[in-house]
Amino acid sequence: MSLEILKQEAAALDDTSRKELFSFLVSLREQQWAGQARKLGRALDDSDPNRWLTLDEFQSRLDQLPEPPEN
């Protein structure tokens, strides 16, 4: 099913069903965020200094990230 068809179907829903769909989509996003938070938490809790970055290494990696596009 295409995104356009999903949008059309969502537009045809009554208010109660639309709220339920919205709640479902928000819960999916929250699950995604929770997974990312757990992954980040494991990385921050890593006590092995062999995997730590120095401030210079961190700055070097940060400098390599592309700038976000301007809107």
Contacts in CASP RR format, 6 or more apart in sequence:
PFRMAT RR
TARGET T0000
AUTHOR 0000-0000-0000
METHOD contacts of the structure
MODEL  1
MSLEILKQEAAALDDTSRKELFSFLVSLREQQWAGQARKLGRALDDSDPN
RWLTLDEFQSRLDQLPEPPEN
10 18 0 8 1.000
10 21 0 8 1.000
13 21 0 8 1.000
46 52 0 8 1.000
53 61 0 8 1.000
END
